[in-house]
Amino acid sequence: MDISVFGAGYVGLVQAAVLANVGHNVICVDTDPDRIENLNKGVIPIYEPGLEGMVRENAKAGRLVFTADAPRAVSHGEVIFIAVGTPPDSTGRADLSHVWNVAETIGRHMDGDTVVINKSTVPVGTVDEIKARIGSTLRARGVEGLHYDVVANPEFLKQGSAVSDCQRPDRIIVGTDDPVSRQVVYELYAPFNRNHEKILMMDARSAELTKYAANCILATKISFMNEMANLAEHLGADIEMVRKGIGSDPRIGYDFIYPGCGYGGSCLPKDIRALKETARQVGYEARIIQAVEGVNESQRRKLFDLIARHYGDDLRGKVFALWGLAFKANTNDMREAPSRVLMELLWQAGATVKAYDPEAMDECRRLYGNRPDLRLEATKEATLEGANALIIVTDWQSFKAPDFRLLRRQLKDNLIFDGRNLYDPQAVRRHGVNYVSIGRSAV
């Protein structure tokens, strides 16, 4: 198939590369000329395992083309994906201006039958509005007789495993009542639907709500577990034992029940706010969603609260080694990252941060520049020199088996604050290191 993808960001770039990799002819269009220039040079704007090689291989083969020429992309695509950003506005609602721009661009340049697939995360009812805007633009051109449809096809990619998720999806949600579009979608996704039926057909509004509902229930599990961790501290229980106890119940499972210092990233915080605002607009009080957001806002302060409990609120002159800047492992994304909340609170209290992350160092420089109270180090070991204590914020694999003898020698206060519960408290104690984690008694 000839496919065009509007948006060369996280979702659009992964989708374009994976579709090209199975043989489709894909044009990926973006309004950022620098991004297009870099992509044509093989420079990938995000870190995602497996993506760089796939982009370069398919671009070299001619199956994946990057351009800023929107009319060319519209004319090329018998299937056109909308995969542009929908950032929250000041009220928490999704800003749909980029989606509307793409819809009107399609209407201005469409010259044949087209199936438009929306992968941007949007409020319920947006697909209907996209279709209306395309139709209005076509009528303004005096164009009649073209068959077009807009399909809701939300993405369920996890940062850090997005390429794998796209190649081997656990489900493909498709929202349309149009039989032609259904057939096109089946053909499009056939390479990913071979082992068993993964395509779930439904109406567009149900598909749109499915995306928000999925992210909100995942966020709910995280906030619930963090609430239990805080309760465990008061009761003298060990949340890791509790996690194993409840996770062994197949109705609950182990996914998303790891306690920590809060969730972040580009999806969960934004989607919680957007669904809460959608509920408000229709006059419904979404109490669970409000509670989930409230717990997470508090939890992202958790590490600072533990530090302040130990040292006091005045941290002037203290130096902290920080392992992990990205909101999760296997990405360089620092959007809504707990590390940002923690660092900003530490700076306000007068502390200095020496930080390391395997992938997010450049992003941290972009966000914070050359602050005198932030020092970015080339290795995790370099952060320890002169530091009072170590703080762990991201669960990168390279942080899971540290040299505790080195930590004991280097850290002035011989102390770890672990926001991801990476270590066994008894093992840390045997190494003679003081250890504070989430939902467990301090060692």
N, C-alpha and C positions, 0 to 999 in steps of 0.2 A: 504494500500500500504506500501511497504518497501521503506523508503525515507532516503537519506543521505543529510546532509547540511554541506558544507564546509564553516567554519567561525562561531565562537561563539561570534561575536561582536553584535552590536546593531541590525542590520537587521537579521543576521543569527539566533541569539538566540531567537528573537521574533517569527520569522517564524517557527523555529523548535518547540517551545513550543506550538504555536497555532495549528500546524498540528498534533502534538501528542495529543492535547486536544480533537480533534474530532475523534481520534481512529487510526490514522496512526502510524506505527512503525518507529520511527525516531532515527537515529544516527547523532549526531552533533560532527563534528571533528574540531580541532583547533591545530595549531602548537605550541601554548604556553602551556607548561605542567603545569605551575602554575595555569593558568586559568582553565584548565581541572580539576585539583585537587580541586580547590575551588568550581567549579560547581558541582562536585560529592559530595561535602560536603554541598551543598545547598547555597553556597555563590555566590551571583549574582554580576557581575562586574559593572553593570550600574543601575541607579535608573530609573525605569519605572513603573508607577502605574499598579498593577495587575500582573506583570511579575513574581515576586519572588514566590508567592503562586502557580501559574500555573506550573512553572518549578519544584518545589518540589513535587507537587501532581503527575505529570506525570512521573517524575523520580522514585518516590516510586512505581508507578503502573507498571514500566518496559517499558512504551511506549517511554520514552525519555532517551537516553544513551549518555554520553559524553566520547569522546576518543581522543587520539592523533594518533591512528592507522589508517592512511589513506588507506592502502590496504583493511583493514576490511570494512571501510566505502564504498569504491567503490564496493566491492563485494556484500555488503548488498543492495545497492540502485538500485531499478528499475527506480527510479527517483532521480537524483542527483542535488541539488541546489548549485550554486556558489554564495556565499554571503560574499566575502572577501573585504577588504578595497582597495580603489583606490585613495590614497592621491595625492594631486597635487605635481608635481616636481617644480623645480626652474622656469620653463617657464609658469607654470599654467596648463600644460597638465596632464592628469590623469596617474599616475604610475600604469601600468597594470602587474607588475612583479608577484604579488600574483595570479592574474587571470591566467596568463600563467602557473605558477607552478601547479595550480589545474588542468588545462586542460591536461598537460602532465602526471600528476599523474593518472587521469582518463584513459588516453590512455594506460598507463603501466599496469594497473590492471583490466581493464574492461573485464569481462568474459561472458557477456550476453547482450541481447538487452537493451538499456538504453536511456532514455530521460534526457538530461542535460538542466537544467533551469538556466539561468543567471539572478540573481537579483542584482549583483553589478552594480553600476552606471558607465557606460563605454561609450567611444566615438562611434559614428555611424560607423558600420563596424566591431566592435569587435566580435560579435557573429560569423560572417563568419570566422574570424581568429581563434577563439576557436575551431570551427568545423574542420578547416584545421589542427590545431595542434594535436587534438585528432586522426584524420585520419592518419597523418604522423607517430605518435607514434605507432598506431596499425599496420601499414604497416611494421615498423621497427621490430616489434615483429613477423611478418609473420602471423598476425591474419586477416582472411577474413570472410565475411558472417554475421557479426554482424550488426544489424540495430541500428543506433544511430542518434540522431538529437540534435541540440542545439537551444533552444527556448529563445527569449528575453522576459523577464517578469519583467519589472522594478517595484521597490517598491515605494509606495506613502505614507509612514508612517510619521506621525507627532510626533516628540519627545514630550512626555508628554501624548500622547493618542495612542501610537503605537499598544498596544494590542487590543484596541477597533477598530482601523483602520484595523488591520489585520483580526479580526473576522468579521467585518461588512464593507467590502470595498465598496466605491462608484463606483469603476470600477476596472476591472482586465484586464490589457493590455497584450496581448499575441501575440508575433511576430514569426510566423513560417508558412511555406507553406506546411509542411508535415502533411498529413491526420492522420497518426498514432499518432503523437505528439499532434495534436489537440484533439483527442479522450482521450488521457491520461490526458491532462490538464483539460478537462471538468470533468472527473471522479475525479481528484485530488481536484478540487475546488468546487465540487458539494455541500458540506456542507455550503459554503459561497455564493451560487448562487441560493438560493431557492425561495426568494420572487419575484425577477424579474431578467431578464437577465442582468448580469453585465460584462460578458466576451466580450471584443472587440478584434476580430481577425484581424491581419494585418501582413504585412511583417516585418521581424526582424529589418531592418534599420528604418522603420517608428516608431516601438516600442521604439527603442533606442533614437530617436530624441524626442519622446513624453515626456520622462522623463526629458530631459534637458529643453524642451520648457515649461513644467509645472512649474518647479522651477524658470525659468527665468521670466515668467510672474508674479509669486508671488513676486519675488524680485523687479520687475518693479513697481508693485503697492505700495510696501513699499517705495521705493525711490521716486516715484512720490509724495506720500503723505508727505514725509519729505521735499521735495522741496516746496510744497505748504505751509507747516508749516513755513519754513524759510521766504517765501514771506509774509505770514500773519503777521509775526512779524514786517516786514518793513511797512506794510500797516495799522497796527493797527486793524487787524481782529482777530477773535478767531477761530483757526483751528478746535476746537471741534465742533463748530456750523457748520463750513464748512463740516466736516466729516459727520455729521448727515444729512446735506442737500443733499450731493451727494450720500450717502449710501442708502437713501430712494428710489433712482432710481433703479429698479430691474435689469437694465442692468449693474449696477456697483456693488451694494450690499455693505455690511459692512465688509466683510472679507478682511483682509490685508490692510486696509486703516487707521490703527491707527498710528498716528505720534509718533516718539520716538527718541531714540539715536542710531538707526541703527540696521540692522539685523546681525546675527552671526550664529554659529552652524556649523555642519558638512556638510550641504548640499548646502544651497544657495550660500555662497561665493565660494565654490569649484566648483560648477556647472556653475556659471557665468563665472569663469575664464576658465574652460575647454571648454565651448561652444565658448567663444571668441577666444581661441587658435585654435579650430577646424575650425572656420570661417577663421582665418588668414591662416591656412594651405591650404585651397582651394581658397585663393585669394579674399575673400569677407570681406569687412569692416563692421562689425556688430556695427553700430553707437549707436543704442539704448542700446545694452548690455554694451558697453563701458561707456555710460552715467550713466546707473544704478549702475555700479560698482563705478564710480567716485563720485556720490552723496553719496553712502553709506560710502565710505572711509572718506569723509568730515563729514558725520553725526555722525560717531563714535567718533569724536572729539568734538561734539556739547556741551556735558555737561562740558567738560574742558573749552571750550571757554566761556561758560556762567559764570563759576566760575572765570576765569581769568578776565573777563569783570568787575566782581563785586569787586574782591580783588586785581587785578593786577597780573602780571606774576610771581612775587616773592612770593611764598607761604610758605617760610621757617617759621617753627614754627606753622603753621596751622594744625589742626587735623580735619579730616572729617569722619563722620559716613557714612558707605556705606551699603545700604540694597539691597542685590541681587548680586550674583556672576555668576550664571548660565546664559547662553545666553537667556533663556526663562524660564518660570515657569514650574514646574513638570518634571524637569530633573536635573541631576548633571553635565551636559556637559558644559565645559567652552571653547570649541574650537571656536575661532574667536569671543569670547564674547566681547561686548562693555565694560564690566567691566574691562577687561584686558587692553584695550587701555586707559581707564580713569585712572586706578591705576598707570600705568606706566608713564603717563604724570604728574600726581600729584607727584609721587616720584621724577621725574626729576626736578620738580619745588620746591622740598624741603619739601613737605607736608607729613604727616603721615595719614594712613588709618586704621580705625577700622571697620572691615567688619563682616557681618553676612549673611548667606544664609541657608535655611532649609535643603538643600541636597548637596551643592557643597563645603562644607568646606574642606573635605579631598582632593578633587581635587585641590583646591587652595593651600593647603599645599604641594601637590605633585609638583605643577608647580613652586611655589615661595619659598618653604622652610621656614626658620626662619629669614626672613628679619626684621631688627629692625624698619623699617617704615611701617610694616604691623602687625596689631594685630587682630587675629580672635577671636571673642567673642561668648559666648555660647547662647546668646539671642540677639534679635534686640534691646531691651532696654539697654543692657549693652554697645552697641556701642555709645550711646548718651553721656555718662559721659565724660566730658572734651572735647567734640567735638565742633568745631565752628559752623558747619552746617551739615545737613543731605543730603545725595545724594541717590536718589532711581533709581536703574538701572534695576531691574527685577520685573515683575508684579505678584509676588506671592500673593495668596489670603490673607495671614496673614499680608500683608502690607497695605491692602486697608482700614482699619478702625483703624488708630492709635489713641493713647491717645494724643491729641493735647496739653492738659494742661501739660503733662509730657514733650513733645517736647519744649514747651515754657520755662519751668523751666530749662531744662538740656542744651539746645543748647546755647552756649555763644553768638552767633550772631542772635539767634532766626530766623533761615533761612532754608528753604528746597529748594533743586534743584531736580525737579521731571522729570526724563527722560522718564516716561511712562504716564504722565498726569493722575495719579490715582485719583486726588482730584479736587473738585469744588473750583475754586479760591475764590469765595465769601464765601464759608463755611470756608475755611482756614483763610480768613481775619476776619471773626467773632470770630475766636479763638485767634486772635491777633498774628498770625504767618506770617512772611514774606515768600513769595512763588514765585519761578521762575519755569516755566514749558516750554514745547515745543510748539511754535506757538501761544502763548497767551501772553497778556500783563502782565508784572510783577505786583504782588500785593504788 
